[in-house]
């Protein structure tokens, strides 16, 4: 009696995402951030990212990886090219809003008024208790 055993492995590749690269600089330290790629070893062929590993952040399905960069002979650091090179990526999206400032000020004022009312009620209650003991 001969048994034939076969294993069928079905793999459906999901959406394949290419990384977006961001150059980060603070003082003399430069780093290259690769975000939003779908495979763990997608950057293994890039020599810049050999010293670090890709990570998932908070149950996301996309990986992120960062690498510190060394300066070239001309003093510049280079990050891999991205398709969206001309796009402005890191602008300050939080602008001061007068309405938000007004609402925040009103909430703070109401909290102070509530605190003053509570303190006044506690003092009056203590005064009433002290006058009844005499």
N, CA, C and O atoms as CSV, one atom per row, in Angstrom:
chain,resi,resn,atom,element,x,y,z
A,1,UNK,N,N,0.833,-1.162,0.000
A,1,UNK,CA,C,0.000,0.000,0.000
A,1,UNK,C,C,0.892,1.244,0.000
A,1,UNK,O,O,1.793,1.359,0.831
A,2,UNK,N,N,0.651,2.150,-0.903
A,2,UNK,CA,C,1.456,3.348,-1.057
A,2,UNK,C,C,0.568,4.571,-0.827
A,2,UNK,O,O,-0.512,4.694,-1.405
A,3,UNK,N,N,1.060,5.485,0.046
A,3,UNK,CA,C,0.336,6.739,0.294
A,3,UNK,C,C,1.064,7.879,-0.406
A,3,UNK,O,O,2.285,8.009,-0.318
A,4,UNK,N,N,0.314,8.670,-1.077
A,4,UNK,CA,C,0.905,9.839,-1.732
A,4,UNK,C,C,0.423,11.069,-0.985
A,4,UNK,O,O,-0.775,11.293,-0.814
A,5,UNK,N,N,1.374,11.842,-0.556
A,5,UNK,CA,C,1.059,13.042,0.215
A,5,UNK,C,C,1.535,14.257,-0.574
A,5,UNK,O,O,2.675,14.301,-1.038
A,6,UNK,N,N,0.674,15.214,-0.717
A,6,UNK,CA,C,1.083,16.434,-1.414
A,6,UNK,C,C,0.643,17.638,-0.601
A,6,UNK,O,O,-0.388,17.625,0.072
A,7,UNK,N,N,1.434,18.644,-0.685
A,7,UNK,CA,C,1.156,19.885,0.026
A,7,UNK,C,C,0.978,20.987,-1.011
A,7,UNK,O,O,1.807,21.176,-1.901
A,8,UNK,N,N,-0.102,21.689,-0.869
A,8,UNK,CA,C,-0.353,22.800,-1.773
A,8,UNK,C,C,-0.185,24.092,-0.980
A,8,UNK,O,O,-0.838,24.306,0.042
A,9,UNK,N,N,0.685,24.922,-1.465
A,9,UNK,CA,C,0.940,26.203,-0.803
A,9,UNK,C,C,0.451,27.299,-1.734
A,9,UNK,O,O,1.000,27.513,-2.816
A,10,UNK,N,N,-0.590,27.987,-1.292
A,10,UNK,CA,C,-1.127,29.095,-2.083
A,10,UNK,C,C,-0.684,30.395,-1.446
A,10,UNK,O,O,-0.876,30.615,-0.250
A,11,UNK,N,N,-0.103,31.233,-2.237
A,11,UNK,CA,C,0.343,32.535,-1.743
A,11,UNK,C,C,-0.180,33.588,-2.702
A,11,UNK,O,O,0.127,33.592,-3.894
A,12,UNK,N,N,-0.976,34.478,-2.141
A,12,UNK,CA,C,-1.522,35.571,-2.929
A,12,UNK,C,C,-0.836,36.847,-2.508
A,12,UNK,O,O,-1.097,37.364,-1.421
A,13,UNK,N,N,0.031,37.358,-3.344
A,13,UNK,CA,C,0.716,38.583,-2.941
A,13,UNK,C,C,-0.260,39.757,-2.889
A,13,UNK,O,O,-1.064,39.969,-3.797
A,14,UNK,N,N,-0.163,40.498,-1.814
A,14,UNK,CA,C,-1.006,41.680,-1.683
A,14,UNK,C,C,-0.414,42.822,-2.483
A,14,UNK,O,O,0.392,42.611,-3.389
A,15,UNK,N,N,-0.802,43.977,-2.155
A,15,UNK,CA,C,-0.250,45.152,-2.811
A,15,UNK,C,C,1.212,45.304,-2.433
A,15,UNK,O,O,1.569,45.233,-1.257
A,16,UNK,N,N,2.040,45.510,-3.420
A,16,UNK,CA,C,3.458,45.723,-3.188
A,16,UNK,C,C,3.710,47.226,-3.163
A,16,UNK,O,O,3.418,47.928,-4.131
A,17,UNK,N,N,4.250,47.710,-2.061
A,17,UNK,CA,C,4.511,49.126,-1.907
A,17,UNK,C,C,6.009,49.385,-1.912
A,17,UNK,O,O,6.771,48.670,-1.262
A,18,UNK,N,N,6.423,50.395,-2.638
A,18,UNK,CA,C,7.816,50.803,-2.681
A,18,UNK,C,C,8.064,51.817,-1.570
A,18,UNK,O,O,7.159,52.570,-1.211
A,19,UNK,N,N,9.285,51.849,-1.016
A,19,UNK,CA,C,9.548,52.770,0.093
A,19,UNK,C,C,9.631,54.224,-0.370
A,19,UNK,O,O,10.021,54.527,-1.498
A,20,UNK,N,N,9.254,55.093,0.538
A,20,UNK,CA,C,9.460,56.529,0.351
A,20,UNK,C,C,10.631,56.920,1.234
A,20,UNK,O,O,10.693,56.512,2.394
A,21,UNK,N,N,11.552,57.699,0.708
A,21,UNK,CA,C,12.762,58.053,1.429
A,21,UNK,C,C,12.699,59.508,1.872
A,21,UNK,O,O,12.292,60.391,1.117
A,22,UNK,N,N,13.115,59.735,3.122
A,22,UNK,CA,C,13.160,61.072,3.698
A,22,UNK,C,C,14.546,61.287,4.290
A,22,UNK,O,O,15.064,60.430,5.005
A,23,UNK,N,N,15.133,62.422,3.991
A,23,UNK,CA,C,16.433,62.755,4.548
A,23,UNK,C,C,16.215,63.613,5.788
A,23,UNK,O,O,15.584,64.668,5.715
A,24,UNK,N,N,16.737,63.161,6.929
A,24,UNK,CA,C,16.591,63.856,8.196
A,24,UNK,C,C,17.962,64.361,8.620
A,24,UNK,O,O,18.953,63.636,8.528
A,25,UNK,N,N,18.018,65.619,9.091
A,25,UNK,CA,C,19.297,66.183,9.472
A,25,UNK,C,C,19.120,67.045,10.711
A,25,UNK,O,O,18.195,67.854,10.795
A,26,UNK,N,N,20.026,66.860,11.675
A,26,UNK,CA,C,20.060,67.682,12.882
A,26,UNK,C,C,21.517,67.901,13.246
A,26,UNK,O,O,22.210,66.975,13.669
A,27,UNK,N,N,21.969,69.122,13.078
A,27,UNK,CA,C,23.367,69.412,13.364
A,27,UNK,C,C,24.271,68.667,12.405
A,27,UNK,O,O,24.133,68.802,11.190
A,28,UNK,N,N,25.197,67.881,12.940
A,28,UNK,CA,C,26.110,67.097,12.109
A,28,UNK,C,C,25.601,65.687,11.847
A,28,UNK,O,O,26.248,64.924,11.130
A,29,UNK,N,N,24.465,65.331,12.409
A,29,UNK,CA,C,23.929,63.986,12.267
A,29,UNK,C,C,22.902,63.959,11.144
A,29,UNK,O,O,21.998,64.794,11.097
A,30,UNK,N,N,23.048,63.000,10.243
A,30,UNK,CA,C,22.108,62.822,9.142
A,30,UNK,C,C,21.607,61.390,9.145
A,30,UNK,O,O,22.343,60.456,9.461
A,31,UNK,N,N,20.340,61.237,8.786
A,31,UNK,CA,C,19.745,59.903,8.718
A,31,UNK,C,C,18.836,59.839,7.500
A,31,UNK,O,O,18.340,60.856,7.014
A,32,UNK,N,N,18.635,58.645,7.033
A,32,UNK,CA,C,17.735,58.404,5.915
A,32,UNK,C,C,16.613,57.501,6.422
A,32,UNK,O,O,16.870,56.421,6.953
A,33,UNK,N,N,15.380,57.944,6.257
A,33,UNK,CA,C,14.213,57.204,6.728
A,33,UNK,C,C,13.471,56.647,5.531
A,33,UNK,O,O,13.083,57.393,4.631
A,34,UNK,N,N,13.273,55.341,5.516
A,34,UNK,CA,C,12.494,54.671,4.473
A,34,UNK,C,C,11.178,54.232,5.105
A,34,UNK,O,O,11.185,53.491,6.088
A,35,UNK,N,N,10.066,54.674,4.562
A,35,UNK,CA,C,8.762,54.366,5.141
A,35,UNK,C,C,7.827,53.770,4.107
A,35,UNK,O,O,7.958,54.018,2.908
A,36,UNK,N,N,6.882,52.981,4.593
A,36,UNK,CA,C,5.772,52.516,3.786
A,36,UNK,C,C,6.099,51.471,2.747
A,36,UNK,O,O,5.533,51.513,1.654
A,37,UNK,N,N,7.000,50.520,3.038
A,37,UNK,CA,C,7.250,49.449,2.083
A,37,UNK,C,C,6.692,48.143,2.629
A,37,UNK,O,O,6.537,47.978,3.838
A,38,UNK,N,N,6.390,47.209,1.713
A,38,UNK,CA,C,5.584,46.049,2.083
A,38,UNK,C,C,6.374,44.791,2.411
A,38,UNK,O,O,5.813,43.888,3.033
A,39,UNK,N,N,7.635,44.678,2.033
A,39,UNK,CA,C,8.406,43.473,2.324
A,39,UNK,C,C,9.505,43.767,3.323
A,39,UNK,O,O,10.131,44.826,3.267
A,40,UNK,N,N,9.746,42.832,4.245
A,40,UNK,CA,C,10.730,43.014,5.309
A,40,UNK,C,C,12.140,43.220,4.752
A,40,UNK,O,O,12.860,44.102,5.221
A,41,UNK,N,N,12.542,42.430,3.771
A,41,UNK,CA,C,13.900,42.482,3.227
A,41,UNK,C,C,13.968,43.292,1.934
A,41,UNK,O,O,14.824,43.027,1.090
A,42,UNK,N,N,13.101,44.253,1.768
A,42,UNK,CA,C,13.062,45.002,0.523
A,42,UNK,C,C,14.299,45.880,0.329
A,42,UNK,O,O,14.680,46.154,-0.810
A,43,UNK,N,N,14.925,46.320,1.401
A,43,UNK,CA,C,16.088,47.193,1.297
A,43,UNK,C,C,17.401,46.481,1.574
A,43,UNK,O,O,18.413,47.137,1.818
A,44,UNK,N,N,17.410,45.151,1.541
A,44,UNK,CA,C,18.641,44.422,1.861
A,44,UNK,C,C,19.731,44.627,0.818
A,44,UNK,O,O,20.909,44.468,1.140
A,45,UNK,N,N,19.388,44.968,-0.405
A,45,UNK,CA,C,20.389,45.199,-1.441
A,45,UNK,C,C,20.986,46.602,-1.356
A,45,UNK,O,O,21.990,46.885,-2.011
A,46,UNK,N,N,20.396,47.461,-0.577
A,46,UNK,CA,C,20.898,48.826,-0.419
A,46,UNK,C,C,21.941,48.826,0.697
A,46,UNK,O,O,21.642,48.442,1.828
A,47,UNK,N,N,23.155,49.253,0.385
A,47,UNK,CA,C,24.245,49.197,1.362
A,47,UNK,C,C,24.031,50.141,2.532
A,47,UNK,O,O,24.579,49.915,3.611
A,48,UNK,N,N,23.249,51.191,2.343
A,48,UNK,CA,C,23.000,52.148,3.420
A,48,UNK,C,C,22.197,51.518,4.557
A,48,UNK,O,O,22.388,51.873,5.720
A,49,UNK,N,N,21.305,50.592,4.229
A,49,UNK,CA,C,20.405,50.009,5.217
A,49,UNK,C,C,20.858,48.635,5.718
A,49,UNK,O,O,20.054,47.908,6.300
A,50,UNK,N,N,22.119,48.262,5.508
A,50,UNK,CA,C,22.614,46.963,5.961
A,50,UNK,C,C,22.712,46.865,7.480
A,50,UNK,O,O,22.570,45.771,8.026
A,51,UNK,N,N,22.949,47.962,8.169
A,51,UNK,CA,C,23.184,47.936,9.612
A,51,UNK,C,C,21.907,47.995,10.443
A,51,UNK,O,O,21.980,47.901,11.668
A,52,UNK,N,N,20.749,48.145,9.825
A,52,UNK,CA,C,19.496,48.243,10.578
A,52,UNK,C,C,18.461,47.287,10.000
A,52,UNK,O,O,18.622,46.761,8.898
A,53,UNK,N,N,17.397,47.077,10.767
A,53,UNK,CA,C,16.324,46.187,10.328
A,53,UNK,C,C,15.029,46.957,10.184
A,53,UNK,O,O,14.825,47.976,10.843
A,54,UNK,N,N,14.170,46.475,9.333
A,54,UNK,CA,C,12.861,47.075,9.145
A,54,UNK,C,C,11.957,46.703,10.315
A,54,UNK,O,O,12.069,45.611,10.872
A,55,UNK,N,N,11.066,47.611,10.684
A,55,UNK,CA,C,10.147,47.366,11.796
A,55,UNK,C,C,8.729,47.738,11.400
A,55,UNK,O,O,8.499,48.607,10.559
A,56,UNK,N,N,7.783,47.050,12.036
A,56,UNK,CA,C,6.370,47.413,11.928
A,56,UNK,C,C,6.027,48.292,13.113
A,56,UNK,O,O,6.436,48.003,14.238
A,57,UNK,N,N,5.297,49.338,12.881
A,57,UNK,CA,C,4.916,50.227,13.967
A,57,UNK,C,C,3.420,50.112,14.193
A,57,UNK,O,O,2.627,50.345,13.280
A,58,UNK,N,N,3.037,49.754,15.404
A,58,UNK,CA,C,1.656,49.694,15.897
A,58,UNK,C,C,0.705,48.956,14.957
A,58,UNK,O,O,-0.296,49.517,14.511
A,59,UNK,N,N,1.022,47.702,14.662
A,59,UNK,CA,C,0.156,46.790,13.936
A,59,UNK,C,C,-0.149,47.267,12.519
A,59,UNK,O,O,-1.197,46.939,11.964
A,60,UNK,N,N,0.754,48.029,11.941
A,60,UNK,CA,C,0.588,48.479,10.568
A,60,UNK,C,C,1.075,47.366,9.654
A,60,UNK,O,O,1.864,46.524,10.084
A,61,UNK,N,N,0.629,47.341,8.414
A,61,UNK,CA,C,1.068,46.303,7.496
A,61,UNK,C,C,2.270,46.742,6.671
A,61,UNK,O,O,2.750,45.983,5.829
A,62,UNK,N,N,2.757,47.941,6.899
A,62,UNK,CA,C,3.904,48.445,6.159
A,62,UNK,C,C,5.099,48.627,7.083
A,62,UNK,O,O,4.945,48.912,8.270
A,63,UNK,N,N,6.288,48.458,6.525
A,63,UNK,CA,C,7.521,48.528,7.292
A,63,UNK,C,C,8.157,49.908,7.197
A,63,UNK,O,O,7.917,50.657,6.250
A,64,UNK,N,N,8.968,50.225,8.189
A,64,UNK,CA,C,9.757,51.451,8.233
A,64,UNK,C,C,11.171,51.078,8.642
A,64,UNK,O,O,11.374,50.132,9.403
A,65,UNK,N,N,12.150,51.823,8.135
A,65,UNK,CA,C,13.541,51.540,8.463
A,65,UNK,C,C,14.329,52.843,8.410
A,65,UNK,O,O,14.083,53.695,7.556
A,66,UNK,N,N,15.279,52.988,9.331
A,66,UNK,CA,C,16.108,54.185,9.370
A,66,UNK,C,C,17.572,53.778,9.352
A,66,UNK,O,O,17.948,52.740,9.896
A,67,UNK,N,N,18.399,54.614,8.716
A,67,UNK,CA,C,19.837,54.362,8.660
A,67,UNK,C,C,20.561,55.685,8.824
A,67,UNK,O,O,20.188,56.688,8.216
A,68,UNK,N,N,21.602,55.679,9.653
A,68,UNK,CA,C,22.444,56.862,9.788
A,68,UNK,C,C,23.389,56.922,8.607
A,68,UNK,O,O,23.908,55.900,8.158
A,69,UNK,N,N,23.608,58.132,8.105
A,69,UNK,CA,C,24.399,58.294,6.892
A,69,UNK,C,C,25.766,58.879,7.219
A,69,UNK,O,O,25.911,59.678,8.144
A,70,UNK,N,N,26.770,58.466,6.438
A,70,UNK,CA,C,28.109,59.025,6.520
A,70,UNK,C,C,28.234,60.107,5.455
A,70,UNK,O,O,27.541,60.078,4.438
A,71,UNK,N,N,29.119,61.053,5.702
A,71,UNK,CA,C,29.320,62.120,4.730
A,71,UNK,C,C,30.242,61.655,3.608
A,71,UNK,O,O,31.185,60.896,3.829
A,72,UNK,N,N,29.943,62.132,2.394
A,72,UNK,CA,C,30.784,61.826,1.240
A,72,UNK,C,C,32.047,62.675,1.286
A,72,UNK,O,O,32.270,63.424,2.237
A,73,UNK,N,N,32.868,62.550,0.254
A,73,UNK,CA,C,34.105,63.316,0.182
A,73,UNK,C,C,33.834,64.818,0.087
A,73,UNK,O,O,34.618,65.627,0.584
A,74,UNK,N,N,32.713,65.189,-0.558
A,74,UNK,CA,C,32.395,66.610,-0.688
A,74,UNK,C,C,31.594,67.133,0.501
A,74,UNK,O,O,31.152,68.282,0.477
A,75,UNK,N,N,31.397,66.327,1.533
A,75,UNK,CA,C,30.709,66.775,2.741
A,75,UNK,C,C,29.199,66.621,2.688
A,75,UNK,O,O,28.511,67.000,3.636
A,76,UNK,N,N,28.670,66.076,1.610
A,76,UNK,CA,C,27.225,65.893,1.474
A,76,UNK,C,C,26.853,64.454,1.816
A,76,UNK,O,O,27.676,63.545,1.702
A,77,UNK,N,N,25.641,64.264,2.224
A,77,UNK,CA,C,25.115,62.928,2.481
A,77,UNK,C,C,24.041,62.640,1.461
A,77,UNK,O,O,23.310,63.537,1.041
A,78,UNK,N,N,23.947,61.380,1.064
A,78,UNK,CA,C,22.970,61.047,0.030
A,78,UNK,C,C,22.039,59.958,0.528
A,78,UNK,O,O,22.452,59.004,1.187
A,79,UNK,N,N,20.791,60.130,0.195
A,79,UNK,CA,C,19.734,59.183,0.515
A,79,UNK,C,C,19.254,58.626,-0.823
A,79,UNK,O,O,19.311,59.346,-1.820
A,80,UNK,N,N,18.782,57.373,-0.896
A,80,UNK,CA,C,18.311,56.841,-2.185
A,80,UNK,C,C,17.237,57.738,-2.789
A,80,UNK,O,O,16.468,58.391,-2.084
A,81,UNK,N,N,17.213,57.747,-4.101
A,81,UNK,CA,C,16.268,58.611,-4.816
A,81,UNK,C,C,14.849,58.085,-4.662
A,81,UNK,O,O,14.617,56.885,-4.520
A,82,UNK,N,N,13.925,59.008,-4.696
A,82,UNK,CA,C,12.514,58.681,-4.604
A,82,UNK,C,C,11.809,59.254,-5.813
A,82,UNK,O,O,12.274,60.224,-6.412
A,83,UNK,N,N,10.681,58.653,-6.173
A,83,UNK,CA,C,9.928,59.130,-7.326
A,83,UNK,C,C,9.368,60.529,-7.101
A,83,UNK,O,O,9.263,61.311,-8.046
A,84,UNK,N,N,9.011,60.849,-5.879
A,84,UNK,CA,C,8.379,62.124,-5.570
A,84,UNK,C,C,9.397,63.126,-5.056
A,84,UNK,O,O,9.178,63.748,-4.016
A,85,UNK,N,N,10.496,63.293,-5.759
A,85,UNK,CA,C,11.575,64.148,-5.277
A,85,UNK,C,C,11.155,65.607,-5.179
A,85,UNK,O,O,11.599,66.306,-4.268
A,86,UNK,N,N,10.318,66.085,-6.084
A,86,UNK,CA,C,9.945,67.488,-6.083
A,86,UNK,C,C,8.872,67.839,-5.075
A,86,UNK,O,O,8.615,69.021,-4.850
A,87,UNK,N,N,8.245,66.869,-4.468
A,87,UNK,CA,C,7.133,67.138,-3.563
A,87,UNK,C,C,7.640,67.679,-2.231
A,87,UNK,O,O,8.684,67.257,-1.733
A,88,UNK,N,N,6.904,68.595,-1.675
A,88,UNK,CA,C,7.213,69.107,-0.340
A,88,UNK,C,C,6.555,68.171,0.652
A,88,UNK,O,O,5.338,67.987,0.610
A,89,UNK,N,N,7.338,67.571,1.550
A,89,UNK,CA,C,6.813,66.529,2.411
A,89,UNK,C,C,6.634,66.961,3.853
A,89,UNK,O,O,5.631,66.617,4.480
A,90,UNK,N,N,7.563,67.687,4.378
A,90,UNK,CA,C,7.560,67.957,5.807
A,90,UNK,C,C,7.225,69.416,6.076
A,90,UNK,O,O,8.069,70.172,6.556
A,91,UNK,N,N,6.031,69.801,5.776
A,91,UNK,CA,C,5.634,71.158,6.117
A,91,UNK,C,C,4.860,71.127,7.424
A,91,UNK,O,O,4.316,70.094,7.813
A,92,UNK,N,N,4.817,72.244,8.082
A,92,UNK,CA,C,4.134,72.330,9.365
A,92,UNK,C,C,2.635,72.456,9.105
A,92,UNK,O,O,2.155,73.514,8.698
A,93,UNK,N,N,1.905,71.373,9.343
A,93,UNK,CA,C,0.476,71.369,9.054
A,93,UNK,C,C,-0.328,72.021,10.178
A,93,UNK,O,O,-1.504,72.330,9.987
A,94,UNK,N,N,0.271,72.232,11.323
A,94,UNK,CA,C,-0.441,72.831,12.441
A,94,UNK,C,C,-0.210,74.334,12.444
A,94,UNK,O,O,0.872,74.813,12.786
A,95,UNK,N,N,-1.225,75.053,12.065
A,95,UNK,CA,C,-1.167,76.506,12.066
A,95,UNK,C,C,-2.022,77.014,13.221
A,95,UNK,O,O,-3.022,76.383,13.564
A,96,UNK,N,N,-1.649,78.143,13.831
A,96,UNK,CA,C,-2.471,78.671,14.918
A,96,UNK,C,C,-3.851,79.071,14.405
A,96,UNK,O,O,-3.983,79.702,13.356
A,97,UNK,N,N,-4.864,78.695,15.157
A,97,UNK,CA,C,-6.234,78.984,14.779
A,97,UNK,C,C,-6.866,79.826,15.881
A,97,UNK,O,O,-6.897,79.389,17.032
A,98,UNK,N,N,-7.369,81.012,15.569
A,98,UNK,CA,C,-7.944,81.872,16.611
A,98,UNK,C,C,-9.148,81.237,17.302
A,98,UNK,O,O,-9.350,81.449,18.497
A,99,UNK,N,N,-9.943,80.469,16.576
A,99,UNK,CA,C,-11.113,79.836,17.180
A,99,UNK,C,C,-10.689,78.785,18.209
A,99,UNK,O,O,-11.287,78.684,19.281
A,100,UNK,N,N,-9.677,78.017,17.886
A,100,UNK,CA,C,-9.178,77.009,18.831
A,100,UNK,C,C,-8.600,77.690,20.065
A,100,UNK,O,O,-8.801,77.228,21.189
A,101,UNK,N,N,-7.883,78.787,19.852
A,101,UNK,CA,C,-7.337,79.524,20.992
A,101,UNK,C,C,-8.443,80.076,21.880
A,101,UNK,O,O,-8.329,80.035,23.105
A,102,UNK,N,N,-9.509,80.591,21.283
A,102,UNK,CA,C,-10.634,81.128,22.041
A,102,UNK,C,C,-11.336,80.042,22.844
A,102,UNK,O,O,-11.640,80.236,24.021
A,103,UNK,N,N,-11.591,78.916,22.223
A,103,UNK,CA,C,-12.253,77.804,22.919
A,103,UNK,C,C,-11.372,77.292,24.051
A,103,UNK,O,O,-11.873,76.990,25.134
A,104,UNK,N,N,-10.072,77.192,23.816
A,104,UNK,CA,C,-9.165,76.744,24.864
A,104,UNK,C,C,-9.167,77.718,26.039
A,104,UNK,O,O,-9.158,77.299,27.196
A,105,UNK,N,N,-9.180,79.017,25.744
A,105,UNK,CA,C,-9.235,80.021,26.798
A,105,UNK,C,C,-10.537,79.944,27.575
A,105,UNK,O,O,-10.532,80.089,28.798
A,106,UNK,N,N,-11.656,79.717,26.890
A,106,UNK,CA,C,-12.956,79.592,27.563
A,106,UNK,C,C,-12.994,78.368,28.469
A,106,UNK,O,O,-13.504,78.439,29.587
A,107,UNK,N,N,-12.459,77.246,27.995
A,107,UNK,CA,C,-12.438,76.027,28.808
A,107,UNK,C,C,-11.581,76.245,30.045
A,107,UNK,O,O,-11.954,75.810,31.134
A,108,UNK,N,N,-10.446,76.905,29.900
A,108,UNK,CA,C,-9.590,77.194,31.052
A,108,UNK,C,C,-10.309,78.105,32.041
A,108,UNK,O,O,-10.229,77.890,33.251
A,109,UNK,N,N,-11.012,79.122,31.535
A,109,UNK,CA,C,-11.781,80.009,32.409
A,109,UNK,C,C,-12.886,79.275,33.153
A,109,UNK,O,O,-13.092,79.517,34.342
A,110,UNK,N,N,-13.591,78.394,32.483
A,110,UNK,CA,C,-14.642,77.615,33.145
A,110,UNK,C,C,-14.064,76.684,34.204
A,110,UNK,O,O,-14.682,76.475,35.248
A,111,UNK,N,N,-12.904,76.132,33.950
A,111,UNK,CA,C,-12.266,75.276,34.958
A,111,UNK,C,C,-11.880,76.083,36.192
A,111,UNK,O,O,-12.064,75.618,37.317
A,112,UNK,N,N,-11.346,77.287,35.994
A,112,UNK,CA,C,-10.987,78.146,37.123
A,112,UNK,C,C,-12.234,78.536,37.905
A,112,UNK,O,O,-12.217,78.542,39.136
A,113,UNK,N,N,-13.325,78.864,37.194
A,113,UNK,CA,C,-14.583,79.216,37.862
A,113,UNK,C,C,-15.133,78.035,38.663
A,113,UNK,O,O,-15.624,78.221,39.777
A,114,UNK,N,N,-15.058,76.828,38.109
A,114,UNK,CA,C,-15.507,75.641,38.827
A,114,UNK,C,C,-14.657,75.412,40.070
A,114,UNK,O,O,-15.193,75.082,41.128
A,115,UNK,N,N,-13.356,75.580,39.963
A,115,UNK,CA,C,-12.460,75.398,41.101
A,115,UNK,C,C,-12.761,76.418,42.199
A,115,UNK,O,O,-12.797,76.069,43.379
A,116,UNK,N,N,-12.978,77.676,41.812
A,116,UNK,CA,C,-13.298,78.710,42.798
A,116,UNK,C,C,-14.629,78.411,43.487
A,116,UNK,O,O,-14.766,78.622,44.692
A,117,UNK,N,N,-15.608,77.920,42.726
A,117,UNK,CA,C,-16.904,77.572,43.306
A,117,UNK,C,C,-16.765,76.421,44.295
A,117,UNK,O,O,-17.376,76.440,45.364
A,118,UNK,N,N,-15.971,75.429,43.944
A,118,UNK,CA,C,-15.784,74.296,44.854
A,118,UNK,C,C,-15.087,74.742,46.141
A,118,UNK,O,O,-15.474,74.323,47.232
A,119,UNK,N,N,-14.074,75.579,46.019
A,119,UNK,CA,C,-13.370,76.064,47.212
A,119,UNK,C,C,-14.306,76.897,48.081
A,119,UNK,O,O,-14.294,76.763,49.304
A,120,UNK,N,N,-15.122,77.759,47.461
A,120,UNK,CA,C,-16.075,78.572,48.212
A,120,UNK,C,C,-17.082,77.682,48.952
A,120,UNK,O,O,-17.390,77.939,50.116
A,121,UNK,N,N,-17.596,76.641,48.290
A,121,UNK,CA,C,-18.550,75.727,48.931
A,121,UNK,C,C,-17.903,74.975,50.101
A,121,UNK,O,O,-18.542,74.779,51.135
A,122,UNK,N,N,-16.671,74.561,49.949
A,122,UNK,CA,C,-15.987,73.864,51.042
A,122,UNK,C,C,-15.783,74.800,52.232
A,122,UNK,O,O,-16.003,74.401,53.376
A,123,UNK,N,N,-15.369,76.034,51.974
A,123,UNK,CA,C,-15.162,76.999,53.066
A,123,UNK,C,C,-16.471,77.316,53.783
A,123,UNK,O,O,-16.494,77.404,55.010
A,124,UNK,N,N,-17.551,77.487,53.040
A,124,UNK,CA,C,-18.846,77.776,53.661
A,124,UNK,C,C,-19.345,76.586,54.480
A,124,UNK,O,O,-19.933,76.767,55.546
A,125,UNK,N,N,-19.110,75.369,53.982
A,125,UNK,CA,C,-19.510,74.179,54.734
A,125,UNK,C,C,-18.715,74.085,56.032
A,125,UNK,O,O,-19.281,73.794,57.085
A,126,UNK,N,N,-17.410,74.328,55.963
A,126,UNK,CA,C,-16.591,74.306,57.179
A,126,UNK,C,C,-17.033,75.389,58.162
A,126,UNK,O,O,-17.079,75.141,59.367
A,127,UNK,N,N,-17.354,76.568,57.676
A,127,UNK,CA,C,-17.809,77.664,58.549
A,127,UNK,C,C,-19.120,77.299,59.243
A,127,UNK,O,O,-19.299,77.582,60.427
A,128,UNK,N,N,-20.038,76.668,58.502
A,128,UNK,CA,C,-21.317,76.238,59.084
A,128,UNK,C,C,-21.081,75.173,60.142
A,128,UNK,O,O,-21.700,75.231,61.205
A,129,UNK,N,N,-20.215,74.209,59.895
A,129,UNK,CA,C,-19.944,73.166,60.885
A,129,UNK,C,C,-19.294,73.738,62.147
A,129,UNK,O,O,-19.623,73.336,63.264
A,130,UNK,N,N,-18.386,74.662,61.958
A,130,UNK,CA,C,-17.712,75.266,63.124
A,130,UNK,C,C,-18.705,76.086,63.944
A,130,UNK,O,O,-18.656,76.067,65.174
A,131,UNK,N,N,-19.602,76.802,63.277
A,131,UNK,CA,C,-20.584,77.625,64.035
A,131,UNK,C,C,-21.594,76.731,64.757
A,131,UNK,O,O,-22.120,77.158,65.785
A,132,UNK,N,N,-21.897,75.528,64.287
A,132,UNK,CA,C,-22.849,74.652,64.964
A,132,UNK,C,C,-22.207,74.006,66.172
A,132,UNK,O,O,-22.914,73.650,67.115
A,133,UNK,N,N,-20.887,73.839,66.181
A,133,UNK,CA,C,-20.213,73.227,67.326
A,133,UNK,C,C,-20.156,74.182,68.513
A,133,UNK,O,O,-19.997,73.712,69.639
A,134,UNK,N,N,-20.270,75.434,68.337
A,134,UNK,CA,C,-20.150,76.386,69.435
A,134,UNK,C,C,-21.404,76.589,70.200
A,134,UNK,O,O,-21.428,77.371,71.151
